[in-house]
Amino acid sequence: LMNKDKWNSLPPDVKDVLEKNSGKSMSLDCGRAFAGVSPALKKKCVEAGVEVVDIPESDRQKMRDLVKPLRKEWVEEMNKKGLKGQKVLDKALQYLEESKKIE
């Protein structure tokens, strides 16, 4: 993510480098890296006294359902700014689905 004005101020060769090294590929790489660190991080947190609470899938679904209306509001807000809100949301949701396959 980058401020639109900052992006527009970059020279084409820099934009090209950023575009070739970001997006889906980078997102999946970050997901894999986080998945690899996650067990050790969780262990460290538990050792430090953090209580880990596993939320049942039925409750997770309830939470997802509760925030779905926010998606529409966000898309509308982005569209008002001249951005492609629905396209961005759809791509983000696609990445989230793909990241589940990493775990």
Buried (B, 14 or more C-beta within 10 A) or exposed (E): EEEEEEEEEEEEEEEEEBEEEEEEEEBBEEBEEEEEEEEEEEEEEEEEEEEEEEEEEEEEEEEEEEEEEEBEEBBEEBEEEEEEBBEBBEBEEEBEEEBEEBE
